[in-house]
Amino acid sequence: MYLQSRFPSALRSRHLLDHRRRWIVLACALTAMSLPANGSWAADPAKADKKSERKIAKKEEGPAKPEEVELVTNDRLRLALTYYPGDQGKETVPIVLLHMWKQSRADYKDLAVYLQSQGYAVVVPDLRGHGQSTHFKGARRDSELRAATMPMRQFGAMVTQDMKAVKDFLWEENDAGRLNLDKLCVVGAEMGASVALEFAGFDAVGYDYGRLYYGPLKLGGFVKALVLISPEWTFKGLSLRQVASIRRVQRDLAVLILVGKKDTRALKNAKRVNDFFERYHPEPGGNDRIDRKTLFFIRLDTSLQGTKLLDPKLEVPAIISAFVARRLVNSEEAHDWVWKNRKRPHE
């Protein structure tokens, strides 16, 4: 399926301090709750593409109001999403939230609002066959694509069509100076985690063009972090095995895995995904190891899974926000991912 600086303008000091304090509190609390036998920390608690179309409902006056957006994918699906703009201009980190099978973007409303309150730009699509993304442009009114009955190939199209359209939307926002595409984080729950993993591979090779660079133009490698909630090794033909050989996926991504440890099957699946990444993300040593750590496996003391883990009692939104801040805002690597105008070939 696949081919093979300093931070120029820091986020508001209060914003950074809040993240640092939150991370320290969470790290201490989580570490105290569980340390596995091996001693590693693993807690128990621009312009749009020429082939795509975009229609945005009239935006109300006022700061950071969510926008209801409709994209048209290359295969003509009307893709519905909600966009929560960030407030850090060119240094805004974009986050995409991907829902579970037979669910919708509505499951992420509270998380999206919370992450936006931390300064991030958040995109929450209904993947094909779900929510309001069930019709193709020009198709009969009674012709619907439904999650429970759609062909297997449509799950692959969530990556090659839906997520490509989302990325092109973010590309346009990047070139308008409203976010930094080179700090992209994708969050997925269950099916959404599988789509996130495959898209990381798709992005790593520059998708349509089959390579990361087209002359001096960078076409992919924008995904820098993944948050996988109750991930599965394989789902409806989406499999980590398909992206396992791509070095950028293996080694270059920061990964946060969350699962409810009281569900044996879910824990087994999440551990398998963690074990794959663990080979390429050795545990750092030294007093600053938490600052250099790129793989986190958090096992929460619950049987809840997927977006149900967003229960406020479990503090998962704060954990996700702190992970993003640490890896995409404050890390040494993040200082090199400066904003650039990302023109594409033939534009």
Secondary structure, 3 states (H helix, E strand, C coil): CCCCCCCCCCCCHHHHHHHHHHHHHHHHHHHHHCCCCCCCCCCCCCCCCCCCEEEECCCCCCCCCCEEEEEECCCCEEEEEEEECCCCHHHCCEEEEECCCCCCHHHHHHHHHHHHHCCCEEEEECCCCECCECCECCCCCCCCCCCCCCCCHHHHHHHHHHHHHHHHHHHHHHHCCCCCHHHEEEEEECHHHHHHHHHHHHHHCCHHHCCCEECCEECCCCEEEEEEECCCCEECCEEHHHCCCCHHHHHCCEEEEEEECCCHHHHHHHHHHHHHHHCCCCCCCCCCHHHHCCEEEEEECCCCCHHHHHCHHHCHHHHHHHHHHHHHHHCCHHHHCCCCCCCCCCC
